Amino acid sequence: MLALLTLVLPALLASGPPPELLLEDATVYVAADAPPARVSVLLSKGRIAFVGDPAEARRRGSGAQRVPLAGRFVFPGWTDAHLHLLGLGKSLETAALRGSKSAADAAERMQRAAAGLPPGAWVEGRGWDQNLWPGAAFPDARDLDAVLPGRPALARRVDGHALWVNGAVLAAAHIGAATPDPPGGRILRRADGSPSGVLVDNAMALVTAAVPPSSPADRERWLLAGAAACAKAGLTEIQDASAYDADGIAALDRLAARDALPIRVYATVSSEPSIRAAFFAKGVRIGGGRDFLTVRALKAYADGALGSRGAALLEDYADEPGVRGLDVTPPDVLAEAALDARRHGWQLWVHAIGDRGNRNALDAYGKAAAALPDAPPGGERPRIEHAQVIAPSDFARFAPAGVIASIQPTHATSDMGWALARLGPERLRGAYAWRTLVEAGVRLAGGSDAPVESERPLLGFYAAITRQDLAGSPPGGWEPSQRLSRREALALFTSGAAWAAFEEKSRGRIAPGFEADLTVLAEDPMAVAEGRIPDVPIALTVVGGRIVAGTAR
């Protein structure tokens, strides 16, 4: 059987109209809330044509190419509800700083990356986390200057909300002791007031404005690289939190027009007034079938990230008195964006991590609903991205307002080593509180925030049900009362993500008429030991009836 699957794969991976396929000899989970069944699945013209008795499937699909799955497990196509596709693709070409042991270690990785770049090219990296370094101190420009003197070098923190640069970049961006902190941003400084080389949230724009612009070819290359990585990980769709401008959407549009995207992309555009006005004038773009691109959502930022102390809190950080984080978007501006999105029938995503950030987002949505009770179709499912730290009284505000909580389970297991220090024990009760959200009747969708975390959805599934790192620590899970069941975790990446993108009638389950988007796994994550889940191999990824990634092993 395995040999036959190996033989048919090359033909099925070819471009062109999707072939008629008959998936046989597999256990099928037709939905997160349904028991598994030993049935066959017939795919025709990019959609699911039949699910059921193997003999009947063969009769209906007498001319179909048979794909024997040898006991594998078929799921509705897994979706990442919050991923940065361009950033993921670009990260594959930059210095990988995740797991670096110190500022010096990260700087040496940057130096090695520079050796493969053309002379004069800016050196870029991503993934450093000072919380994992001795003393948990932020890095300094001098650390990079020691190995890359005079050559511009910059590296994003793991969460993407802080930028570490060297002296050459500070000079190019004209940042000095007299440069003020911009609204919603912070320039970290040494004792003498000079910039240390770390810029948080809106202060990063002071540097990015000086970075040489990317070309259309760069953008397309990064998007395709990111999409290929997602397909390999078993993802059939990603909901892209990149807040694109016109150039970014144009690159996606070109790829979709060439039928070059291997997975579906539900993209967001920036909520900046001039950008959103331009997209409102164009109208929404709703993909489906062989059109893999949808553009119907805006992205705004209420605050920054917890790791860089940019998340907006109602009270001081427990480990830095006097600091309460940043309102990246002022509350009145956020409220206007929410009303504008609702008025035009666009979905709004608001990044909110701290309890003040979440409250500001909920307030903005509440004001928009009060001003415009009857939202046009498309404006009635607002989202809060991350929903990471929530004040106890605010949990009950989500469901009545129809607000979706888009969560990233691996953030909890990445942050658990230092979240208590940032928040203190009282606030921690409302942090990464998925069970509390479920009990409050909130609709959840699950993602990774890649490249902040890995794009592999099984890692998010594992984190959701165990609240443990990959070594199985801590025993029993971190704040274990907030664990989700396997069924709930599966829904995060299937039916929950479909609802969050207005796709519940075409994706998120295996049923006739639905898109032929399937994730096939070699083992059953609903049944294997918890510790085995991260290692379950992806057998096949099927999008629109076409196999876009897979292996016979």
C-alpha positions as CSV (number, residue, x, y, z in Angstrom):
1,M,0.0,0.0,0.0
2,L,2.8,2.4,0.9
3,A,4.5,1.7,-2.4
4,L,1.3,2.5,-4.3
5,L,1.0,5.8,-2.5
6,T,4.5,6.7,-3.4
7,L,3.8,6.1,-7.1
8,V,0.6,8.2,-7.2
9,L,2.0,11.2,-5.4
10,P,4.1,12.8,-8.2
11,A,1.0,12.9,-10.4
12,L,-1.2,14.3,-7.7
13,L,1.3,17.1,-6.8
14,A,1.2,18.4,-10.4
15,S,-0.4,21.8,-11.1
16,G,-3.6,22.2,-13.1
17,P,-7.2,21.3,-12.3
18,P,-7.5,19.0,-9.3
19,P,-8.0,15.4,-10.1
20,E,-10.8,13.3,-8.8
21,L,-9.4,11.4,-5.8
22,L,-10.7,8.6,-3.6
23,L,-9.1,8.5,-0.2
24,E,-9.5,4.9,1.2
25,D,-8.4,2.8,4.1
26,A,-8.3,5.6,6.7
27,T,-10.0,6.7,9.9
28,V,-11.8,9.9,9.3
29,Y,-12.7,12.6,11.8
30,V,-15.5,14.5,9.9
31,A,-15.6,17.2,12.6
32,A,-14.2,18.1,16.0
33,D,-17.5,17.1,17.7
34,A,-18.0,13.8,15.8
35,P,-16.7,10.4,16.5
36,P,-14.1,8.9,14.1
37,A,-15.3,6.5,11.4
38,R,-13.7,4.1,9.0
39,V,-15.1,5.6,5.8
40,S,-13.9,6.7,2.3
41,V,-13.8,10.3,1.1
42,L,-14.4,11.2,-2.6
43,L,-13.0,14.5,-3.8
44,S,-14.2,16.0,-7.1
45,K,-13.6,19.4,-8.7
46,G,-11.9,20.7,-5.6
47,R,-14.8,19.8,-3.2
48,I,-15.9,16.9,-1.1
49,A,-18.3,14.8,-3.1
50,F,-19.0,11.9,-0.8
51,V,-18.1,10.6,2.7
52,G,-19.2,7.2,3.7
53,D,-19.3,3.5,2.8
54,P,-16.2,2.4,0.9
55,A,-18.2,0.4,-1.6
56,E,-20.5,3.2,-2.4
57,A,-17.6,5.6,-2.6
58,R,-16.0,3.3,-5.2
59,R,-19.2,3.1,-7.2
60,R,-19.6,6.9,-7.2
61,G,-15.9,7.5,-8.0
62,S,-15.4,4.7,-10.4
63,G,-13.0,6.9,-12.5
64,A,-11.2,8.5,-9.5
65,Q,-7.6,8.0,-8.7
66,R,-7.5,5.8,-5.6
67,V,-5.3,7.0,-2.7
68,P,-4.8,4.1,-0.2
69,L,-4.0,5.7,3.1
70,A,-2.9,2.5,4.9
71,G,-4.7,3.2,8.2
72,R,-3.8,6.9,8.4
73,F,-6.1,9.5,10.0
74,V,-8.0,12.2,8.0
75,F,-9.1,15.5,9.6
76,P,-10.8,18.6,8.2
77,G,-8.0,20.8,6.9
78,W,-6.1,22.3,9.8
79,T,-6.0,26.1,9.9
80,D,-3.7,28.5,11.7
81,A,-5.9,31.4,12.8
82,H,-3.0,33.8,13.5
83,L,0.2,33.6,11.5
84,H,2.5,36.2,9.8
85,L,3.1,34.6,6.4
86,L,5.6,37.2,5.0
87,G,7.5,37.3,8.3
88,L,7.6,33.5,8.4
89,G,9.0,33.3,4.9
90,K,11.5,36.1,5.5
91,S,12.6,34.4,8.8
92,L,13.9,31.5,6.8
93,E,16.5,33.8,5.2
94,T,17.5,35.6,8.4
95,A,19.7,34.7,11.3
96,A,17.8,32.4,13.6
97,L,18.2,33.7,17.2
98,R,15.6,31.5,18.9
99,G,17.3,29.6,21.7
100,S,20.3,31.8,21.8
101,K,21.9,31.6,25.3
102,S,23.1,35.2,25.7
103,A,23.4,38.5,23.8
104,A,26.9,37.4,22.8
105,D,25.6,34.1,21.4
106,A,22.9,35.9,19.4
107,A,25.5,38.5,18.1
108,E,27.8,35.7,16.9
109,R,24.8,34.1,15.0
110,M,24.3,37.5,13.4
111,Q,28.0,37.6,12.4
112,R,27.8,34.2,10.8
113,A,24.7,35.2,8.8
114,A,26.5,38.3,7.6
115,A,29.1,36.1,5.9
116,G,26.7,34.9,3.3
117,L,25.3,38.3,2.4
118,P,26.4,40.7,-0.3
119,P,28.7,43.5,0.8
120,G,26.7,46.4,2.3
121,A,23.5,44.4,2.8
122,W,21.9,44.9,6.2
123,V,22.2,42.0,8.5
124,E,18.9,40.8,10.0
125,G,17.9,38.3,12.6
126,R,14.9,37.2,14.6
127,G,14.0,35.2,17.7
128,W,16.1,36.6,20.7
129,D,14.5,36.4,24.1
130,Q,16.3,38.2,26.9
131,N,14.2,36.3,29.5
132,L,16.2,33.2,28.7
133,W,19.6,34.9,29.2
134,P,21.6,35.2,32.4
135,G,20.2,38.1,34.3
136,A,17.3,38.5,31.8
137,A,18.7,41.9,30.8
138,F,17.9,43.4,27.4
139,P,20.8,43.4,24.9
140,D,22.8,46.5,23.9
141,A,23.9,47.9,20.6
142,R,27.5,47.4,21.8
143,D,27.0,43.6,21.7
144,L,26.4,43.8,18.0
145,D,29.0,46.4,17.4
146,A,31.6,44.0,18.8
147,V,31.1,41.6,15.9
148,L,29.6,43.8,13.2
149,P,31.3,47.2,13.6
150,G,30.1,49.7,11.1
151,R,27.7,47.3,9.3
152,P,24.0,47.9,9.8
153,A,22.5,45.0,11.9
154,L,19.1,44.6,13.4
155,A,17.2,41.7,15.1
156,R,13.6,41.4,16.1
157,R,12.7,40.0,19.5
158,V,10.9,36.6,19.5
159,D,7.5,38.3,19.8
160,G,8.3,40.9,17.1
161,H,7.6,43.8,19.4
162,A,11.1,44.9,20.1
163,L,14.0,45.6,17.8
164,W,17.7,45.3,18.8
165,V,20.1,47.3,16.6
166,N,23.7,48.3,16.5
167,G,25.4,51.7,16.3
168,A,25.4,51.8,12.6
169,V,21.6,51.5,12.5
170,L,21.1,54.1,15.3
171,A,23.2,56.5,13.2
172,A,21.3,55.7,10.0
173,A,18.0,56.3,11.7
174,H,19.3,59.5,13.5
175,I,18.4,58.2,16.9
176,G,20.3,59.8,19.8
177,A,19.9,60.8,23.4
178,A,17.7,63.7,22.4
179,T,15.3,61.5,20.4
180,P,12.0,61.4,22.2
181,D,9.9,58.3,22.7
182,P,7.2,58.3,20.1
183,P,3.6,57.8,21.2
184,G,3.0,54.1,21.8
185,G,6.7,53.3,21.7
186,R,9.7,53.3,24.0
187,I,13.5,53.7,23.4
188,L,15.4,51.8,26.0
189,R,18.2,54.0,27.3
190,R,21.5,53.6,29.3
191,A,22.1,55.5,32.5
192,D,23.5,58.5,30.6
193,G,20.3,58.8,28.5
194,S,21.9,57.4,25.3
195,P,19.8,54.9,23.4
196,S,20.8,51.3,24.3
197,G,20.0,49.8,21.0
198,V,16.6,48.3,21.9
199,L,13.4,49.9,20.6
200,V,9.9,48.7,21.7
201,D,6.7,48.8,19.7
202,N,6.0,52.1,17.8
203,A,9.7,53.1,18.4
204,M,10.7,50.4,15.9
205,A,9.3,52.5,13.1
206,L,12.2,55.0,13.7
207,V,14.5,52.2,12.4
208,T,12.3,50.4,9.9
209,A,11.9,53.7,7.9
210,A,15.7,53.6,7.3
211,V,15.8,50.0,6.2
212,P,16.3,49.5,2.4
213,P,12.9,48.6,1.0
214,S,12.1,45.1,-0.2
215,S,11.3,44.4,-3.9
216,P,8.1,42.8,-5.3
217,A,10.3,39.7,-6.0
218,D,11.4,39.6,-2.4
219,R,7.9,39.7,-1.1
220,E,6.7,37.0,-3.5
221,R,9.6,34.8,-2.6
222,W,9.0,35.2,1.2
223,L,5.3,34.5,0.8
224,L,5.8,31.4,-1.2
225,A,8.5,30.1,1.2
226,G,6.2,30.7,4.2
227,A,3.3,29.0,2.5
228,A,5.4,26.0,1.6
229,A,6.5,25.6,5.2
230,C,2.8,25.8,6.3
231,A,1.7,23.2,3.8
232,K,4.5,20.9,5.0
233,A,3.3,21.4,8.6
234,G,-0.2,20.1,7.6
235,L,-1.9,23.5,7.3
236,T,-4.4,24.1,4.6
237,E,-5.2,27.7,5.4
238,I,-3.5,30.5,7.4
239,Q,-5.3,33.6,8.6
240,D,-2.6,36.2,8.1
241,A,-2.1,38.8,10.9
242,S,0.4,40.8,8.9
243,A,-1.6,44.0,8.5
244,Y,-0.5,44.4,4.9
245,D,-0.3,47.6,2.9
246,A,-1.3,47.8,-0.8
247,D,2.1,46.3,-1.9
248,G,1.7,43.2,0.4
249,I,-1.8,42.5,-0.8
250,A,-0.7,43.0,-4.4
251,A,2.0,40.4,-4.0
252,L,-0.5,37.9,-2.6
253,D,-3.0,38.8,-5.4
254,R,-0.3,38.1,-8.1
255,L,0.4,34.7,-6.5
256,A,-3.3,33.8,-6.3
257,A,-3.8,34.8,-9.9
258,R,-1.0,32.5,-11.0
259,D,-2.5,29.7,-8.9
260,A,0.9,29.6,-7.1
261,L,-0.4,29.6,-3.5
262,P,-0.3,26.0,-2.1
263,I,-2.6,27.0,0.8
264,R,-5.5,29.4,1.4
265,V,-4.7,32.8,2.8
266,Y,-7.2,35.0,4.7
267,A,-5.3,38.2,4.8
268,T,-5.5,41.3,7.0
269,V,-4.7,44.9,5.9
270,S,-3.5,47.7,8.1
271,S,-6.2,49.7,10.0
272,E,-4.2,52.9,9.3
273,P,-6.9,55.3,8.1
274,S,-5.6,55.9,4.6
275,I,-4.9,52.2,4.0
276,R,-8.2,51.0,5.2
277,A,-10.0,53.8,3.2
278,A,-8.4,52.6,0.0
279,F,-9.4,49.0,0.7
280,F,-12.9,50.0,1.6
281,A,-13.2,51.6,-1.8
282,K,-12.1,48.3,-3.5
283,G,-14.5,46.2,-1.4
284,V,-13.9,42.8,0.1
285,R,-12.3,40.0,-1.8
286,I,-13.7,36.6,-0.8
287,G,-11.9,33.6,-2.2
288,G,-13.1,30.0,-2.5
289,G,-12.6,27.1,-4.8
290,R,-9.4,27.6,-6.7
291,D,-9.1,31.3,-5.6
292,F,-7.0,30.9,-2.4
293,L,-7.0,34.5,-1.3
294,T,-9.5,36.4,0.9
295,V,-9.2,40.0,1.9
296,R,-11.9,41.2,4.2
297,A,-10.3,42.0,7.5
298,L,-8.4,44.9,9.2
299,K,-5.7,44.6,11.8
300,A,-5.0,47.0,14.7
301,Y,-2.8,47.0,17.7
302,A,-4.1,47.9,21.1
303,D,-0.8,47.3,22.9
304,G,2.6,45.6,22.6
305,A,3.9,42.3,24.1
306,L,4.3,41.0,27.6
307,G,7.9,39.9,27.2
308,S,9.1,43.4,26.3
309,R,6.8,45.1,28.8
310,G,4.8,46.7,26.0
311,A,1.5,44.9,26.9
312,A,-0.8,47.5,28.3
313,L,-1.7,46.7,32.0
314,L,-4.3,48.2,34.3
315,E,-1.7,48.3,37.1
316,D,2.1,48.4,37.1
317,Y,4.2,45.5,36.0
318,A,5.1,43.4,39.0
319,D,8.8,43.4,38.0
320,E,9.0,47.0,36.9
321,P,7.1,49.4,39.2
322,G,6.0,52.6,37.4
323,V,5.6,50.9,34.0
324,R,2.2,49.9,32.7
325,G,3.0,49.2,29.0
326,L,2.0,51.0,25.9
327,D,-1.2,52.0,24.1
328,V,0.1,51.3,20.6
329,T,-3.1,52.7,19.3
330,P,-4.9,55.3,21.4
331,P,-8.3,54.1,22.6
332,D,-10.2,56.8,20.7
333,V,-8.4,55.9,17.5
334,L,-9.1,52.2,18.1
335,A,-12.8,52.9,18.7
336,E,-13.0,54.9,15.4
337,A,-11.3,51.9,13.5
338,A,-13.9,49.5,15.0
339,L,-16.8,51.7,14.0
340,D,-15.4,52.3,10.5
341,A,-14.8,48.5,10.0
342,R,-18.4,47.7,11.2
343,R,-19.9,50.4,9.0
344,H,-18.2,49.1,5.9
345,G,-18.8,45.4,6.6
346,W,-15.1,44.5,7.3
347,Q,-13.9,42.3,10.1
348,L,-11.5,43.9,12.6
349,W,-8.8,42.1,14.5
350,V,-7.3,43.8,17.5
351,H,-4.0,42.6,18.9
352,A,-4.5,42.8,22.7
353,I,-2.2,41.2,25.3
354,G,-2.5,43.1,28.5
355,D,-5.7,43.5,30.6
356,R,-5.8,47.2,29.7
357,G,-5.3,46.4,26.0
358,N,-8.1,43.8,26.1
359,R,-10.4,46.2,27.9
360,N,-9.6,48.9,25.3
361,A,-10.5,46.5,22.5
362,L,-13.7,45.4,24.2
363,D,-14.6,49.1,24.8
364,A,-14.0,49.9,21.1
365,Y,-16.2,47.1,20.0
366,G,-18.9,48.0,22.4
367,K,-19.0,51.6,21.3
368,A,-19.1,50.5,17.6
369,A,-22.0,48.2,18.3
370,A,-23.9,50.9,20.2
371,A,-23.4,53.4,17.4
372,L,-24.3,50.9,14.7
373,P,-26.4,48.1,16.1
374,D,-27.2,46.4,12.7
375,A,-23.8,45.7,11.2
376,P,-23.6,45.0,7.5
377,P,-22.6,41.4,6.8
378,G,-18.9,40.9,7.5
379,G,-18.6,43.4,10.3
380,E,-20.4,41.3,13.0
381,R,-17.6,39.0,14.1
382,P,-14.9,41.1,15.7
383,R,-11.8,39.4,16.9
384,I,-9.3,40.0,19.7
385,E,-5.9,38.5,18.8
386,H,-4.1,36.8,21.8
387,A,-6.6,37.7,24.5
388,Q,-3.8,36.9,26.8
389,V,-4.3,38.8,30.1
390,I,-7.9,39.6,30.9
391,A,-9.4,41.4,34.0
392,P,-11.9,39.1,35.8
393,S,-14.9,41.3,35.0
394,D,-14.1,41.4,31.3
395,F,-14.5,37.7,30.5
396,A,-18.2,38.1,30.5
397,R,-18.1,40.8,27.9
398,F,-16.8,38.7,25.0
399,A,-19.7,36.4,24.2
400,P,-22.6,39.0,24.3
401,A,-20.7,41.2,21.9
402,G,-19.8,38.3,19.6
403,V,-16.1,38.9,20.1
404,I,-13.9,35.9,19.0
405,A,-10.8,35.2,21.1
406,S,-8.0,34.2,18.7
407,I,-5.5,32.4,21.0
408,Q,-2.1,30.9,20.5
409,P,-1.6,28.0,23.0
410,T,2.2,27.8,22.6
411,H,2.5,31.4,23.9
412,A,1.5,30.0,27.3
413,T,4.2,27.4,27.4
414,S,6.8,29.8,26.1
415,D,5.9,32.5,28.6
416,M,5.2,30.4,31.7
417,G,8.8,30.7,33.0
418,W,8.5,34.5,33.5
419,A,4.8,35.4,33.3
420,L,4.4,35.3,37.0
421,A,7.2,37.8,37.5
422,R,5.6,40.2,35.0
423,L,2.0,39.9,36.4
424,G,2.1,38.7,40.0
425,P,-0.2,35.9,41.3
426,E,-3.5,37.8,41.2
427,R,-3.4,38.8,37.5
428,L,-2.0,35.5,36.5
429,R,-5.4,34.0,37.2
430,G,-6.7,35.8,34.2
431,A,-3.8,35.0,31.9
432,Y,-3.9,32.4,29.1
433,A,-7.2,31.5,30.6
434,W,-8.7,29.3,27.9
435,R,-11.0,27.3,30.1
436,T,-12.4,30.5,31.6
437,L,-13.2,31.8,28.1
438,V,-14.9,28.5,27.1
439,E,-17.0,28.6,30.2
440,A,-18.0,32.2,29.4
441,G,-19.3,31.0,26.1
442,V,-16.6,32.6,24.0
443,R,-15.9,31.3,20.5
444,L,-12.2,30.4,20.2
445,A,-9.9,30.1,17.2
446,G,-6.3,28.7,17.5
447,G,-3.1,29.8,15.9
448,S,0.7,30.0,16.4
449,D,1.7,33.6,15.7
450,A,4.6,32.2,13.6
451,P,7.4,33.1,13.2
452,V,7.1,34.1,16.9
453,E,6.4,30.4,17.5
454,S,6.6,27.4,15.2
455,E,4.0,27.1,12.5
456,R,3.4,23.4,13.3
457,P,-0.2,23.2,14.5
458,L,0.4,20.0,16.5
459,L,2.6,21.9,18.9
460,G,-0.4,24.3,19.6
461,F,-2.7,21.3,19.9
462,Y,-0.3,19.7,22.4
463,A,0.2,23.0,24.4
464,A,-3.6,23.5,24.6
465,I,-4.3,20.1,26.2
466,T,-1.2,19.8,28.4
467,R,0.0,23.3,29.1
468,Q,3.5,21.7,29.2
469,D,6.7,22.3,27.3
470,L,8.1,19.6,25.0
471,A,10.0,18.1,27.8
472,G,6.7,17.5,29.7
473,S,7.3,20.2,32.2
474,P,5.8,21.1,34.6
475,P,4.2,17.9,35.7
476,G,0.5,18.1,35.3
477,G,0.7,21.4,33.3
478,W,1.1,25.1,34.1
479,E,-2.1,26.4,35.6
480,P,-3.7,23.1,34.7
481,S,-7.3,24.2,35.4
482,Q,-7.1,26.1,32.1
483,R,-6.4,23.0,29.9
484,L,-8.6,22.2,27.0
485,S,-9.8,18.8,26.0
486,R,-8.6,17.2,22.8
487,R,-11.9,17.8,21.1
488,E,-11.8,21.5,22.1
489,A,-8.2,21.8,20.9
490,L,-9.1,20.2,17.5
491,A,-11.9,22.7,17.2
492,L,-9.4,25.6,17.7
493,F,-7.7,24.6,14.4
494,T,-10.7,23.4,12.4
495,S,-14.3,24.6,13.1
496,G,-13.3,27.4,15.4
497,A,-10.9,28.9,12.8
498,A,-13.5,28.4,10.1
499,W,-16.1,30.4,12.1
500,A,-13.5,33.2,12.7
501,A,-13.2,33.6,9.0
502,F,-16.9,33.3,8.0
503,E,-16.1,29.9,6.5
504,E,-18.2,27.6,8.6
505,K,-20.4,26.6,5.6
506,S,-17.4,25.6,3.4
507,R,-14.5,24.6,5.7
508,G,-13.9,23.1,9.2
509,R,-15.6,19.8,8.6
510,I,-15.6,16.9,6.1
511,A,-19.0,17.0,4.4
512,P,-20.3,17.0,0.8
513,G,-20.1,20.4,-0.8
514,F,-17.3,21.6,1.5
515,E,-13.9,22.6,0.2
516,A,-11.6,19.5,-0.3
517,D,-9.1,20.7,2.3
518,L,-7.8,17.8,4.4
519,T,-4.9,17.1,6.8
520,V,-3.9,13.5,6.9
521,L,-1.8,12.3,9.9
522,A,0.2,9.1,10.3
523,E,-1.0,8.6,13.8
524,D,-4.0,9.8,15.8
525,P,-3.4,12.8,18.0
526,M,-6.8,12.3,19.5
527,A,-5.7,8.9,21.0
528,V,-1.9,8.7,21.3
529,A,-0.1,9.5,24.5
530,E,0.2,13.2,25.1
531,G,4.0,13.2,24.9
532,R,3.7,11.6,21.4
533,I,1.6,14.3,19.9
534,P,4.3,16.7,18.8
535,D,6.0,13.9,16.9
536,V,3.0,12.7,14.9
537,P,4.1,12.8,11.3
538,I,2.1,14.7,8.7
539,A,1.2,12.3,5.9
540,L,-0.6,14.5,3.4
541,T,-1.9,18.0,3.1
542,V,-4.7,18.4,0.6
543,V,-6.0,21.8,-0.5
544,G,-8.8,22.3,-3.0
545,G,-8.6,18.7,-3.9
546,R,-4.9,18.8,-4.7
547,I,-2.1,17.2,-2.7
548,V,0.3,20.1,-1.9
549,A,2.6,18.3,0.5
550,G,3.1,14.8,1.7
551,T,5.3,11.8,2.2
552,A,4.7,8.1,1.9
553,R,6.5,7.4,5.2
